[in-house]
Amino acid sequence: MHGWTGRIVIIDLTDSRITQTKSDTAILHSFIGGRGLGVKLYCDAIHPGIYPLAPENILIFATGPLTGTASPMSGRHVMVSKSPLTGTIFDSSSGGFFGKELKFAGIDALIIKGKAKQPVYISIINDDIDILPAGKLWGENVRSCTHKLSPQGHVACIGRAGERLVTIANVMNDYFHACGRGGLGAVMGSKNLKAVVVKGDQRPAIADEEGFEKARQDALRLIKAGPVASKGLSTYGTSALVNLMNYMKILPTRNFQNSEFGGADRVSGEFIKEHYDIKGHACYNCIIACKHIIKSGALEGHEIPEYETLWAYGPDSNNADMDDIIRANRLCNDYGIDTISSGSTIAAYAEIMNEDITELSELVKKIGENEGLGKELGKGSKALSGSYGKDVAMHAKGLELPGYDPRGVLGMALAYATSNRGGCHLRAYMVAPEILGKPKKIDRLTFSGKAGLVQIFQNEMASLDSLVLCKFASFAVSEEEFANLLSSATGIDYSTEEFLRCGERIWNLERLFNIRAGFTRKDDTLPERFFGSGGINRVEFERTLDEYYHFRGWDENGIPTEEKLRELNL
C-alpha cells in the first residue's frame, strides 16, 4: 500500500487485549486519513448518546497518507472522540514529531477503548506493542512525564489536569505541542491512560516518486514565496496577529465586551522580538518554524505563546503583562490545559465578579489540580455561567470562541456558528480572505457571498486535516497542489473536485453524528452579546444560515437530505 500503512491497531485497556486489522481501502479512499479516517471509524463504532468519559467510549489517534512523507509540514496527527466539553464529535490535531513517528511505526489509526484497572502507558516500537504500568508516572505533569519516557520514543501524554478529568484538559506531545481543544485529555485520563510512546523506522511508501517530488517542489516554492507563511510566521509566529487584529478592531477584550485593547503593543509579536532572546523551532519537515523558545534570561526555555493564548490570557483577561502570560502558558502546557478555554473562562469569571484577575498563574494551577475555584473554571465558561446564572459565556456549542471578534468578520461569525466541533477558527479560517487577503481580499463587514465561501473553506480544511498537513500550508498552497500530493503519494487519482468532495463527506458525517447526539439548528448560533445594537443583524444572520444550508444540500433545519447523502455515498 502506498501513502497509507494499511494497519489499524485496537487496544482494549479493560482486558489488556491488543488486536490489529487491515485498513479498509474503500474507507481510506473516501475519507483520506487523519480526521476523516478517525471520524469514520468513530461513527461506525460509537452511539452518539455515549457519555464521553465512559469506558465504552473510544479515543483514536490517526495519521494521514502524507504524514511522515517528504511533503512540507507533514508531521501532524489527529485525535478523535466525543468531547466532554461540547458533547459533539470532536477532532483535534497537533504538530511536532509524534505523528510522524506513529506513521513510521506503520499505523494508520490507533483505537483505544475500555479502562485500565491501574494507570498505564502504551509503548509502540514498530510492530511491538505493550501496555505497561504507569503508577510511577501518575501525578507527574507533562514535562516530567515526557522527560522520563522520551528515551523510549516520542511521547503524547496528559498532565495532572487530564488525570483529574478536568473538562478542558488536553493531550500534549513532544513537550509543548497540543491536541489542545475539546477536553480529549479528560477522555484519556478516564481510561487511566497516562501516555502513548512511539518509535518507528518504517518510512511510508510513495506510489509515484517522480510525480510526488514535483508536487512537493511546487508546494515548497509556493510556501517560500508567500509572505504570510515565509516571513510573518517565521519571524514572529502567530503573535504577529496581535497588533493587526487590534488595528482592525477585532481583538476581543474583557470577555468580548470590547474589541480593541489599549495594551496590545505590550503583548504583541513585535514586543516579543524586541524584549526576548528567542529562537525558532520547527515541526517535522517544516520550513516555517513558527514556534519560538526563549534562549536566555529569567524565562529561559519557556515557549512563546501562540496568538490565541496571548489573546486569552492577555486582552481577553484585560492583562498586558507579557511575563505573566508566558508563565501561564507554560503552566497550561505542563498541566495539559486548553489555553483558549481556560483563558476565556477566567475572563468570563472576571466579568461575573466585575473585577480583574491578577493571579492568573495561581488560577491555572487550581484548574490543573481541579480544586477550589479551579474546579468551577475547569468545566468551561458555559457551565460556569450557568452556575452563576449569568449569560457571559462566549462560546458556540459549548466551545469557547477564539480571538477574532465575529462582529468585525462576518464570515468568521458564520464559521463559528456552523462549526461541527463548536466555536473554532480552524474549521474555516475566514480571517484569511477577510483580513489577510488570502487568496484574495473580500469585504469583512457583509454576509454577502459568505455562505458559499464558508462551506468551501470547511470542506478544504476537513480534507487538509485528513492528509494530515498544517493549516499554514493553505496560506500558500491550493487545493490543486494538495490533490497532486495525495494522488502521487497513494497512486489514487484525486482531482481537485474529488479532494474537496472528501472534505464535504467528512463534514456531513460529523453533522449527522451531532444531529443524532441532539444538536439542532438552534445550536448553529452565537452568544446574544453579538447581536443587536452595533453588532450582527439577527435577520441577516438567519438568512445567511438558510443560504448556507442550501449550499450544503441540507433542509431548513440543517439536516442533510437523503439526496445529499446518496450523492456523498453516506
Buried (B, 14 or more C-beta within 10 A) or exposed (E): BBBBBBBBBBBBBEEEEBEEEEBBEEBBBBBBBBBBBBBBBBBEBBEBEBEBBEBEBBBBBBBBBBBBBBBBBBBBBBBBBBBBBBBBBBBBBBBBBBBBBBBBBBBBBBBBBBBBEEBBBBBBBBEEBEBBEBEEBBEBBBBBBBEBBEEBBBBBBBBBBBBBBBBBBBBBBBBBBBBBBBBBBBBBBBBBBBBBBBBBEBEBBBBBEEBBEBBBEBBBEBBBEBEBBBEBBBBBBBBBBBBBBBEBEBBBBBBBBBBBBEBBEBBBBBBBBEEBEBEBBBBBBBEBBBBBBBEEEEBEEBBBBBBBBBBBBBBBBBBBBBEBBBBBBBBBBBBBBBBBBBBBBBBBBBBBEEEEBEEBBBBBBBBBBBEEBBBBBBBBBBBBBEEEEEEBBBBBBBBBBBBBBBBBBBBBBBBBBBBBBBBBBBBBBBBBBBBBEBEEEBEBEEBEEBBEBBBBBBBBBBBBBBBBBBBBBBBBBBBEBBBBBBBBBBBBEBEBEBBBBBBBBBBBBBBBBBBEBEBEBEBBBBBEBBBEEEBBEBEEBEEBBBBBBBBBBBEEEBBBEEEBBEBBEB
